[in-house]
Amino acid sequence: MKLPKLLAFFIVVLGLLNVTFSNHSLDDSSLVADLSVEIGQLERDNTILKSRIAEAGAIKNLHEVIAENGFVETPKIVTLSPATQVASR
């Protein structure tokens, strides 16, 4: 008589555990989905920022920044003679 009651008790406990773990699994899956959406948004933002950095470093933009800072192009080329020693022995 005790065995059927004990088995029924274990079945009920296992059923409750199954429901509890299923709910936790759903909670975790919704968290994973939210994190996946956030990761996707961050990757898009990263791509946009990379393109802005590339655009800011473009030659035409650098030429404008150089001119704004007062650097000028000179037609005179200065070279060092090859016979000049830099370090002594």
Contacts in CASP RR format, 6 or more apart in sequence:
PFRMAT RR
TARGET T0000
AUTHOR 0000-0000-0000
METHOD contacts of the structure
MODEL  1
MKLPKLLAFFIVVLGLLNVTFSNHSLDDSSLVADLSVEIGQLERDNTILK
SRIAEAGAIKNLHEVIAENGFVETPKIVTLSPATQVASR
55 61 0 8 1.000
END
